[in-house]
Each structure stands twice: as C-alpha cells, then as structure tokens.
Amino acid sequence: MTIRTRLRTTAASLAVAALIAGCGIQETSSSTAAGTTVATTTSSTERTEEATSSTGAQEASDESTTEEPIGVVGLTTHADGDEADDDEQSAVAVALADGAGTTADNGVQVTTTEEGTDLVTVTEAGTYVLSGTLGDGQVVVAVPEEEDVTVVLDGVDITSSLGPALQVSSAEDATVVLADGSDNSLTDPETYAQTDAGVDEETGEEVDAPNAALYSTADLTIAGDGSLTVQGNGGDGITSKDGLVILSGDLDVIAADDGIRGKDFLSVQGGTVTVTAQDDGLTSDNTEDGTGIIALSGEDTTVSVAAGDDAVTAENVIDLVGGTLTVSGSLEGLESARIIVEGGSTDVTATDDALNAVSDTITPSVEISGGSLTLTSDGDGLDSNGVVTMTGGTVVVNGPTMDGNGAIDVDGDFLVSGGTLTALGSAGMMMAPSTDSDQASIAAALSGVVAAGQTLTVTDAQGSVVAEVPVTKDTASLVLSTTDLEAGQTYTVSAGDTELASTTAGEYALGGMGGGPRP
C-alpha cells in the first residue's frame, strides 16, 4: 500500500468537542502538549456497557428485515427506512476546525500529518454529529467490522488533500444522515496519497484503494432532509464497495469519473439526486448473481443525470419502479443485461443508444409494464440484443435521423400486449414489434421527411383520428402500437393535409439486420 505521508502529534489543537447527552454524566478534560484543553463529557455508564447494548441491538437487527422487496427484481437491502431517526441521547458531537491536536475521548481520535492535514477518526460504534469546517482534513470511520455507525452531517465542509473527505474503512453498516436544514460539502483532491491496493489485516484479502470523495467499504445508507454537495476531483463522487441506499436528502454530485456507485446494488428510494459525471452517472458493477442492480423507487424520488458515458449502467438489472429520472445528456442512457420499467417517469437523451439491453452471459431483455419512458437518441432509441416485452406503460422514442440506426433495434422477439408505443426516426433501419403480438402495431415509412414541430395524424378507414403524434426531430418513419389499433385494418398517416403513408396493422415483412420484424 502506497501512502505518501506519515502521522505525528503536534502541539496545536484541533477543536473537537465530544458531548454525550444523557442521564448521569461526568465532565472531564484532557490537555494537548501545548496545554490546550479539549472539553469532553462522558456518560456514567461505561463504554463496555454501550458496546454490549450495541451488539445486542445489532443481533436483533440481523434477525429481522423490515424493508419490503423492491420492484419486480425483488431487491432487499440493509436499510430499514428509519436511519434518519438518529439517537440524540447517545450522540457524540464533534466540532471540526482547522488546526491539529490529539484526543482519544468518546470514540474519536484526532491527529495530523506532517503536511498539516487534520485526521479525525471514529473508532467506536455509535452516532456522531459532525459540524464545522476542515480546510484540509479527512474524517475516517474505522469501527469493528461487525458494528454499525451513524455519522450526522450538520453544517460540515470538508476538503481533503489526502483522499476521501469522508471514508468508512471498516463497519458492518454505515449511515450518513444529513441533518434537517443543513448544508454540507465534501471535496477530494485530484491525486490521492494512497494509489495502490492494501491488505485487510484480519482476512488477508486485497482491499482496493479508495476512489471517491465519500467512500465506504461497508454497506452505506444516506438519509435525512439536509443537503450534500460532493465534488469528486480524483475519481467517483460517492462509492460503496457493498450496497448503497439513498433514502432522502438533496444530493449534488460532481465527479471526474463515476457519479454514484453501489458495487453490489444502488437503491434510490427518495430525495433529490443530481449527478454530473465525466464517465458513468449511476453504476453498479458487481457481476455476481443477485448483485449489479440499480433500482429507483418512491413517488417523491427525483434523479437528474448528465454523464460523459452511460447515464445509468448496471451489470445485471436496472429496475425503474417509481420516481422521476431525467438524463439530460449521455453517450448511452440506460444500459444493463435486464432493464425493467414498471413505473415512474423516465426521460433519456443520448448521443448513441438511449436504452441498450446487452449481455455476454444471458439473453438481454427489456420488460415494460408501466410508467412513462421517453427516449431521444442519435443512435438506436430502444435497443435490445435479446428480447422486449411490453404489457403496459407509455413509450415514446425520438430516434435517429440517419439511416445507420433505428428508433427500435431488437434482435429477438418484441411482444406487445398493452400500453402505448410511439417510435419516430429514420426509415433505413425501421423495425416494429413482432407480428404475433397480442396488440396490433403499424409501421410506416413516410413518403417524405417530416420536420420537427409538425404533428403526424393517424386515421382509420372511416377518417376517425386514432392518434396524434408530435414530431420533435426530423422523421421519416412512424411505428405505433395502441389498444385502438385493430389488426388487418388500414390506417393513414398524414401531416396537415399531406398524406404520407397508408399501412395495414399487423402486416409487415421480416427482414433487414437482426431478428426482429422490419417493414
């Protein structure tokens, strides 16, 4: 492990006030080498009693799971939903300030490096309320691996020149609570002091070097109604090497690499999350079965992503259960082996494929049963290297204008039995749902390009309007599937008074690239 610094005790003091509230407290004081006093208070009940209580609570927590499985994928997480309800009666208050010193009271140790970086280390399980500023500092959580810890950020601004501003190096479960009404900020450097993997002293296993402004080797939960700005200059913004759950809060993450990573899973269940990343926006990259999952749920969940590569990418499953997801810019929007859309509102903009189901190990699939999905792409709009099933929901594809890609690109079956599908784009690679679908579709190559801003009107043989489709990009084709279409019936597509195509629902030939039907 390469760490280009070493610790020393200094005479100056980092003002750390540790306060344990509760009945029967005894006040003590400890002095630094320079005579500066760090005031602390400790509970009359010893730490050993607290540890016993904590262990018992952990055992009880392990025996019961309060969270319902999330979505079709059935994701269960470590979070129970009440993480924001921190125990104020046993909380340790830590006031951060620039300077240096040492203390070892109430589970908090304070040291400094020769370069002047302040290090605040939490060593015991419990709840710690942090406030104040470190202009060059780092908070490290290193509690026994079977213990839980909660860090409450209540007006914290930490900038680190070493690595993560807040790092959980060991714990069972770690929770970061954003105190109500508080504004908090975490910033890391462009270059980390530790760049090589280390070795776990207990297990002997290799441990990756940290790579995020907020970094955790343990399961991580973010909760509370405050705000947190994360500036990841050296890599990711927020990373958990296990699972990551976001329950609430206002998060603004800016990252030089990936925005938010939950290696085993990333579950966003509430809050407002804004991600600007030079690489992927949201990611889960564990390849093992039952991991590599991203799930968005919760009616009030709002996620906005601008990414240089994939906006939302999971190794195994993306499950959009609820909430609002907006991808304002990306190379590819949604990418996973299995993509499920069952609720909420999703709007994706991509310079390549807006949605791409791809895998080297299983048959890729897209499953749409509810919600609304809008895909705007320069490449393929809705792309599955396997199959697509649609039983409900609303899908709008504003596909490419060039013939080398298509609004729909499906290698296998595309079976539609419900919902509304509208796909606009170029005509050269036009593809439609499978002709043996329960719900009928029409596919029309238009006689001319229809400019953005116009409206396509679909009428039946009696002249009744079946659908009106706004055109947001120049388009040369229309694919439509709704419950109002009847197989074998003829429909006309017009723009204003100009008739552009006449087509029969459910009747188009197979051919072209891939295994799906192409008119």
C-alpha positions in Angstrom: 0.0 0.0 0.0 1.5 3.3 -1.0 0.7 6.2 1.4 3.0 9.2 0.8 2.6 10.7 4.3 3.0 9.8 8.0 1.4 10.9 11.2 2.8 12.9 14.0 1.3 14.5 17.2 1.5 18.3 17.1 1.2 20.9 19.8 -1.6 22.9 18.1 -5.1 21.8 18.8 -7.9 20.7 16.5 -11.0 21.9 18.3 -13.0 18.7 18.8 -15.9 18.9 21.4 -17.2 15.5 22.2 -20.5 15.5 24.1 -22.6 12.5 25.0 -26.0 13.6 26.2 -27.9 11.6 28.7 -28.6 11.0 32.4 -25.8 11.0 34.9 -22.9 12.5 33.0 -19.5 13.2 34.4 -17.4 16.1 33.0 -13.7 15.6 32.3 -11.0 17.3 30.4 -7.8 16.4 28.5 -4.9 18.5 27.5 -2.7 18.5 24.4 1.1 19.0 24.5 0.6 22.8 24.3 -1.7 22.8 27.2 -4.8 23.4 25.0 -7.8 21.7 26.7 -10.3 19.6 24.8 -13.5 19.6 26.8 -15.5 16.3 26.8 -18.3 14.8 28.8 -18.8 11.1 29.1 -21.8 9.0 30.3 -21.6 7.5 33.7 -22.4 4.2 32.1 -19.1 2.7 30.8 -18.3 2.1 27.1 -18.3 -1.6 27.8 -22.0 -1.4 28.7 -22.6 0.6 25.5 -20.8 -2.0 23.4 -22.9 -4.8 24.9 -26.0 -2.9 24.1 -24.8 -2.1 20.6 -24.0 -5.7 20.0 -27.4 -6.8 21.2 -29.1 -4.3 19.0 -27.1 -5.5 16.0 -28.1 -9.1 16.7 -31.8 -8.1 16.9 -31.4 -6.0 13.7 -29.9 -9.0 11.9 -32.8 -11.3 12.9 -35.5 -9.1 11.3 -35.8 -7.4 8.0 -38.3 -4.6 7.8 -37.9 -3.5 4.3 -40.2 -4.9 1.6 -38.6 -6.2 -1.5 -38.3 -3.5 -4.2 -39.8 -3.9 -7.7 -40.0 -6.9 -10.0 -36.4 -7.7 -9.3 -37.2 -8.2 -5.6 -34.3 -6.2 -4.3 -33.8 -6.3 -0.5 -31.2 -4.0 1.2 -29.6 -3.4 4.5 -31.7 -0.3 5.1 -34.9 -0.3 7.3 -36.1 3.1 6.4 -35.7 4.9 9.8 -32.0 5.7 9.5 -32.6 9.4 9.7 -34.0 8.9 13.3 -30.6 9.1 15.0 -30.4 8.6 18.7 -29.7 12.0 20.1 -29.5 10.7 23.7 -26.3 8.8 22.9 -24.8 11.0 20.1 -21.3 12.3 20.3 -20.9 15.9 19.0 -17.7 16.6 17.1 -16.9 20.2 16.2 -14.5 20.3 13.3 -12.0 23.2 13.0 -8.7 23.7 11.3 -5.6 23.1 13.4 -4.1 20.0 14.9 -4.0 18.1 18.1 -4.8 14.7 19.7 -7.7 13.3 21.7 -9.0 9.8 22.3 -12.2 10.6 24.1 -15.6 9.1 23.3 -14.6 7.1 20.3 -12.9 10.0 18.4 -9.2 10.3 17.7 -7.6 13.4 16.3 -4.2 13.5 14.7 -2.4 15.4 12.0 0.1 14.6 9.2 3.4 16.3 8.7 1.9 18.1 5.8 -0.8 19.6 8.1 -3.8 17.5 7.1 -6.2 17.1 10.1 -7.4 13.5 10.6 -10.5 12.8 12.6 -11.0 9.1 13.2 -14.2 7.5 14.6 -13.1 4.2 16.3 -16.3 3.0 18.2 -19.8 2.2 17.1 -22.5 4.8 17.8 -23.8 8.1 16.5 -21.6 11.0 15.8 -22.8 14.5 15.0 -20.3 16.5 12.9 -20.3 20.2 12.4 -17.7 22.8 11.3 -15.0 23.1 8.6 -11.8 21.3 7.7 -9.9 23.3 5.1 -7.5 20.3 4.7 -8.8 17.3 6.6 -10.3 13.9 6.5 -12.9 12.1 8.6 -12.3 8.3 8.7 -14.7 5.8 10.2 -12.8 2.7 11.4 -15.0 0.7 13.8 -15.1 -3.0 14.3 -16.4 -4.7 11.1 -19.4 -6.2 13.0 -20.5 -2.9 14.4 -22.8 -0.2 12.9 -22.1 3.6 12.9 -24.0 6.7 12.1 -22.4 10.0 11.1 -24.7 13.0 11.1 -23.5 15.9 9.0 -24.8 19.2 10.4 -23.2 22.0 8.6 -20.0 20.3 7.5 -17.4 21.5 4.9 -14.5 19.1 4.5 -11.8 19.4 1.8 -9.1 16.8 1.7 -5.6 16.7 0.1 -5.1 13.0 1.0 -8.1 11.2 -0.4 -11.8 10.9 0.5 -13.1 13.7 2.6 -15.3 11.1 4.4 -14.1 7.5 4.4 -15.7 4.4 6.0 -12.8 2.0 6.1 -14.5 -0.6 8.4 -18.0 -1.2 9.7 -20.9 -3.5 9.3 -23.4 -0.8 8.2 -22.6 2.9 7.9 -25.2 5.6 7.7 -24.7 9.2 6.7 -27.5 11.5 7.9 -27.9 15.0 6.5 -29.3 17.0 9.4 -32.6 18.8 8.7 -31.9 22.1 7.1 -28.1 21.7 7.0 -25.8 22.4 4.0 -22.8 20.1 3.8 -19.9 19.7 1.4 -17.2 17.0 0.7 -14.3 17.6 -1.6 -11.4 15.3 -2.5 -8.1 16.0 -4.4 -7.3 15.2 -8.0 -4.5 12.9 -6.8 -4.8 10.5 -3.8 -2.0 9.7 -1.3 -3.0 6.1 -1.4 -3.0 4.8 -5.0 -2.2 1.1 -4.5 -4.5 -1.6 -3.1 -3.9 -2.6 0.5 -4.4 -5.8 2.5 -7.0 -6.4 5.2 -5.2 -7.2 8.4 -7.9 -9.6 9.6 -8.7 -11.5 6.4 -5.5 -11.1 4.4 -7.6 -10.1 1.4 -6.7 -7.4 -1.0 -8.5 -4.1 -0.4 -9.0 -1.6 -3.2 -7.6 1.9 -2.8 -10.3 4.5 -2.1 -11.5 6.4 -5.1 -14.4 8.7 -4.1 -14.9 11.8 -2.1 -17.4 9.9 0.0 -16.1 6.3 0.2 -17.3 3.3 2.1 -16.1 -0.3 2.2 -19.3 -1.2 4.1 -23.0 -1.1 3.3 -23.8 2.6 3.1 -27.1 4.5 3.7 -27.7 8.2 3.1 -30.7 9.7 4.8 -32.0 13.0 6.3 -33.5 16.2 4.9 -30.4 18.3 4.6 -28.3 18.8 1.5 -24.9 17.4 0.5 -22.6 18.6 -2.3 -19.9 16.1 -3.3 -17.0 17.2 -5.5 -15.1 14.1 -6.7 -12.0 15.5 -8.3 -9.9 12.4 -8.1 -12.5 9.7 -9.2 -16.0 8.9 -8.2 -18.3 11.2 -6.2 -19.9 8.6 -3.9 -18.9 4.9 -3.7 -19.9 1.9 -1.6 -17.9 -1.3 -2.2 -21.0 -3.1 -0.9 -24.6 -1.8 -1.2 -25.7 1.8 -1.3 -29.2 3.1 -0.4 -30.3 6.7 -0.7 -33.5 7.3 1.4 -33.7 11.1 1.3 -31.8 14.3 1.2 -30.8 16.8 -1.5 -27.6 15.4 -3.2 -25.5 17.2 -5.8 -22.6 15.1 -7.0 -20.0 16.2 -9.4 -17.3 13.6 -10.4 -14.2 13.3 -12.6 -15.1 9.6 -13.0 -18.4 7.9 -12.0 -21.0 9.9 -10.1 -22.6 7.4 -7.6 -21.5 3.7 -7.4 -23.0 0.9 -5.3 -20.9 -2.1 -6.2 -23.5 -4.7 -5.1 -26.5 -2.5 -5.6 -27.7 1.1 -5.7 -31.2 1.7 -4.4 -32.5 5.3 -4.6 -35.8 5.4 -2.6 -36.2 9.1 -2.1 -34.7 12.5 -2.2 -33.4 14.7 -4.9 -30.2 13.5 -6.6 -28.3 15.5 -9.2 -25.3 13.9 -10.8 -22.8 15.4 -13.3 -20.1 12.8 -14.2 -17.4 12.7 -16.8 -17.8 8.9 -17.0 -20.9 7.0 -15.8 -23.6 8.7 -13.7 -25.1 5.9 -11.6 -23.5 2.5 -11.7 -23.5 -1.0 -10.0 -20.8 -3.2 -11.4 -20.7 -6.4 -9.4 -21.0 -9.4 -11.8 -22.2 -12.0 -9.2 -25.8 -13.2 -9.3 -28.1 -11.1 -7.2 -25.8 -8.1 -7.4 -25.1 -5.5 -10.0 -28.6 -4.0 -9.5 -29.9 -0.4 -9.7 -33.4 0.3 -8.5 -35.2 3.6 -8.5 -38.4 3.8 -6.4 -40.5 6.2 -4.4 -43.1 8.6 -5.7 -41.0 11.6 -4.5 -37.7 10.4 -5.8 -36.1 12.8 -8.4 -32.9 11.9 -10.1 -31.1 14.0 -12.8 -28.0 12.8 -14.6 -25.6 14.3 -17.1 -22.9 11.8 -18.0 -19.9 11.6 -20.4 -20.6 7.8 -20.8 -23.5 5.8 -19.6 -26.0 7.7 -17.5 -27.4 4.6 -15.6 -25.5 1.3 -16.0 -25.8 -1.9 -14.0 -24.1 -5.2 -14.7 -27.3 -7.3 -14.2 -30.5 -5.3 -13.7 -31.9 -1.8 -13.9 -35.4 -1.6 -12.3 -37.3 1.6 -12.6 -40.1 1.2 -10.1 -41.1 4.8 -9.4 -40.0 8.4 -9.2 -38.6 10.7 -11.9 -35.4 10.1 -13.8 -34.1 12.6 -16.2 -31.0 12.1 -18.3 -30.1 15.4 -19.9 -27.0 14.1 -21.7 -25.1 10.9 -22.1 -23.3 8.7 -24.6 -25.7 5.8 -23.8 -28.6 6.4 -21.4 -29.7 3.1 -19.8 -27.5 0.0 -20.1 -27.8 -3.4 -18.4 -28.5 -7.0 -19.2 -32.0 -6.7 -17.9 -34.0 -3.4 -18.0 -37.3 -3.2 -16.2 -39.7 -0.3 -16.5 -42.7 -0.6 -14.2 -43.5 2.9 -13.0 -42.4 6.5 -12.7 -41.4 8.9 -15.4 -38.1 8.4 -17.3 -36.7 10.8 -19.9 -33.4 9.9 -21.5 -31.3 11.8 -24.0 -28.2 10.1 -25.6 -25.8 10.7 -28.4 -25.7 6.9 -29.0 -28.3 4.4 -27.8 -30.8 5.7 -25.3 -31.7 2.3 -23.9 -29.5 -0.7 -24.5 -30.0 -4.2 -23.1 -26.8 -6.1 -23.6 -25.0 -9.1 -22.0 -22.4 -11.7 -22.8 -23.8 -14.3 -20.3 -27.6 -14.2 -20.5 -30.3 -13.3 -23.1 -30.7 -9.5 -22.7 -34.2 -8.3 -22.0 -36.4 -5.2 -21.7 -39.6 -5.5 -19.7 -42.1 -2.6 -19.8 -45.2 -2.9 -17.7 -46.0 0.7 -16.6 -44.8 4.3 -16.2 -43.7 6.6 -19.0 -40.4 6.2 -20.9 -39.2 8.8 -23.4 -36.0 8.0 -25.3 -34.3 10.6 -27.5 -31.2 9.3 -29.4 -28.8 9.9 -32.2 -28.1 6.1 -32.2 -30.7 3.4 -31.6 -33.5 4.5 -29.4 -34.8 1.3 -27.8 -32.1 -1.3 -28.4 -32.2 -4.9 -27.1 -29.7 -7.5 -28.1 -32.2 -10.0 -26.9 -36.0 -9.6 -26.4 -38.6 -7.0 -25.4 -41.9 -7.5 -23.8 -44.4 -4.6 -23.2 -47.6 -5.2 -21.2 -48.3 -1.6 -20.2 -47.0 1.9 -19.8 -46.2 4.6 -22.4 -43.1 4.6 -24.5 -42.0 7.4 -26.9 -38.9 7.0 -29.0 -37.5 10.1 -30.8 -34.9 8.1 -32.8 -32.1 8.9 -35.1 -32.2 11.0 -38.3 -29.5 8.9 -40.0 -30.3 5.6 -41.6 -27.5 3.7 -39.9 -29.5 3.4 -36.7 -33.2 2.9 -35.9 -35.7 4.1 -33.3 -36.2 0.4 -32.5 -33.5 -2.3 -32.7 -34.4 -5.7 -31.3 -32.5 -8.9 -32.1 -35.3 -11.2 -30.8 -39.0 -11.1 -30.2 -40.7 -7.8 -29.4 -44.0 -8.8 -28.0 -46.6 -6.1 -27.1 -49.8 -6.9 -25.3 -50.6 -3.5 -23.7 -49.6 0.1 -23.3 -48.8 2.7 -26.0 -45.6 2.6 -28.1 -44.7 5.5 -30.4 -41.4 5.5 -32.3 -40.2 8.1 -34.8 -36.9 8.2 -36.7 -35.1 7.3 -39.9 -36.6 4.7 -42.2 -33.5 2.8 -43.3 -33.4 0.6 -40.2 -37.0 0.7 -39.3 -38.3 -2.1 -37.0 -41.6 -2.8 -35.4 -43.0 -5.2 -32.7 -43.4 -8.8 -33.6 -46.4 -9.5 -35.9 -47.6 -12.3 -33.5 -48.0 -9.8 -30.6 -51.4 -9.7 -28.9 -51.7 -6.0 -29.6 -51.6 -4.7 -33.1 -49.0 -2.2 -34.5 -48.5 -0.2 -37.6 -45.2 0.6 -39.2 -44.9 3.3 -41.9 -42.0 4.6 -44.0 -43.2 8.1 -44.8 -43.1 9.4 -48.4 -41.1 12.4 -47.2 -39.2 13.7 -44.2 -41.4 15.5 -41.7 -39.7 18.4 -39.9 -39.6 18.9 -36.2 -42.5 20.9 -34.9 -45.2 19.3 -37.0 -47.8 16.7 -36.0 -48.4 13.3 -37.5 -52.1 12.2 -37.6 -53.2 8.6 -37.8 -56.7 8.0 -39.1 -58.7 4.8 -39.7 -60.6 3.9 -42.8 -63.6 5.9 -41.7 -61.4 9.0 -41.2 -61.5 8.9 -37.4 -58.4 10.0 -35.6 -56.6 7.2 -33.8 -53.5 9.1 -32.7 -51.8 12.5 -33.0 -48.0 12.3 -32.7 -45.9 15.4 -32.1 -42.6 15.4 -34.1 -39.7 16.6 -32.0 -36.9 15.7 -34.6 -37.0 15.4 -38.3 -38.5 11.9 -39.0 -39.0 9.6 -42.0 -40.9 6.8 -40.2 -43.6 6.0 -37.7 -44.2 2.9 -35.6 -47.3 2.9 -33.4 -48.9 0.3 -31.2 -52.0 1.1 -29.1 -55.2 -0.6 -28.0 -57.1 1.5 -30.5 -55.4 -0.3 -33.5 -57.1 -3.3 -35.0 -55.1 -6.0 -36.8 -55.9 -6.2 -40.5 -57.3 -2.7 -40.7 -55.8 0.0 -42.9 -54.6 3.3 -41.4 -53.4 6.6 -43.0 -50.6 8.7 -41.7 -50.7 12.4 -42.6 -49.0 15.7 -41.7 -51.6 18.5 -42.1 -53.3 18.0 -45.4 -50.5 15.8 -46.8 -50.9 12.0 -46.8 -47.6 10.4 -46.2 -48.3 6.7 -45.9 -51.0 4.0 -45.8 -50.4 0.9 -43.8 -52.2 -2.2 -42.5 -51.9 -3.0 -38.8 -50.0 -6.2 -38.1 -48.9 -6.7 -41.7 -45.2 -6.0 -42.4 -42.4 -8.2 -43.7 -39.5 -9.7 -41.8 -36.0 -8.8 -42.9 -33.1 -6.5 -42.5 -30.5 -6.7 -39.8 -31.3 -8.5 -36.5 -34.0 -11.0 -35.7 -37.0 -8.6 -35.3 -39.6 -7.6 -37.8 -38.9 -4.8 -40.2 -41.4 -3.4 -42.6 
